[in-house]
Amino acid sequence: MKVLYYDCFSGISGDMNLGAMLDLGVDPSYLLDELKKIRIGSYEIQIQRDQRRGIAGTRFEVLTSREDSSRHERNYRDISRLIQESDLSEEVKDLSLRLFLKIGEAEARVHGCTLEEIHFHEVGAVDSIIDVVGAALCLDYLKADRVLSSAVELGGGVVRCAHGILPVPAPATIEMLKGIPVTSGAVPFEMTTPTGAAILAATVHSFTDRMNFTPQKIGYGIGTRDTEIPNVLRLYLGELEEDEPGDDAAQEDAWLVECNIDDMNPELYEEVMDALLEKGARDVYLTPILMKKSRPAVTLSIICDSRRKKDMEEVLWYQTTTFGLRSCPIAKTMLKRELSEVETPYGPVTMKHGFFRGRKIKSKPEYADCKRIAREKGVSIREVLEMLASGVPGKGTG
């Protein structure tokens, strides 16, 4: 499995991302030729070797005239039309629009208006459009199976923009990074821009500081500042390592969020669990416990990925009686899974199979299918399960 890993120890911006992508091995001719397919006026691109604090890498810069730079107030519909009317591939168009949608939705929430009312200022400029579409082109070129990232350094101080002087991180930037691990204060400057935040929020599958893969290539994208921390974005392209040759068990990072509750009507737990699952929880479960003074209580536990952690907390604050939560990062190990369809006298049932070291070691029917069949045919779920356990002829589709 090919892995792309963003090491954001010095933040991330659109131009740093493109510099790192080119340094990693994306063909410059491919990128420049593809960017010409989007008609956004005159500009010049400079790609050159540079270094920060002794680290050499690639600097990507978009140069525009003052007149072109002033014509950059576009709304989402304008940018969508530019992209849709281009000759870019459908995959690149879709990802480009997804990135701009991330920014637009964040700006709309910050300003308390609709997406249609948002005017992209800095992000609507020629150089920012190049940065966003270029990111989509490079990701499509590399075709990584999985995109990972470290925690994201935000920087500090203030930043000057169309709305005036704002604190770092800019409101839209931190809006997009909700649920994503961040650090701040390494230097008194903006280290992560809205474009950089959108790239991470829209494309990264998991955030972790543990790199459990084999690096094959490393690229450095050079930023504009000369700070105490090298102003570079480091990208790794590698392959996932396996604990043992032939293992089918995959490991990924997740969060465990928990609270103890001793004063809530038990009838409410079903609704709370449904809300957590709808928000993207991987698993939700209840554990009976005894608290101080022998009070019976329940531990409500949720397993989720880092991007959903804040959503889980919000459900717990609003829909339970708890006054406190605890959370910690965990590692999940899961067997490789395949699905097949088994024909039964009552109809088809989906079976889930688990594999380890190339061998199928367990199978189980999907409970929802068994429940549906039992209701439709007027039999008990136990009868359906026993029939499947006894072995029925079927056909695989997985």
URBEL-V470336 format. One record per helix or strand of 2 or more residues. SS is the DSSP state (H for helix, E for strand). FROM is the first residue (numbers start at 0). TO is the last residue. If there is no record, write none. Layout:
ss & from & to
SS & FROM & TO
SS & FROM & TO
This chain:
ss & from & to
E & 1 & 6
H & 13 & 23
H & 27 & 34
E & 43 & 51
E & 54 & 62
H & 65 & 69
E & 73 & 74
H & 75 & 83
H & 89 & 110
H & 114 & 116
E & 118 & 119
H & 121 & 123
H & 125 & 141
E & 145 & 148
E & 151 & 152
E & 157 & 160
E & 163 & 166
H & 170 & 175
E & 181 & 182
H & 193 & 202
E & 205 & 206
E & 212 & 221
E & 231 & 239
E & 249 & 260
H & 265 & 277
E & 282 & 289
H & 291 & 293
E & 295 & 303
H & 305 & 318
E & 325 & 333
E & 335 & 343
E & 346 & 355
E & 358 & 364
H & 366 & 376
H & 380 & 389
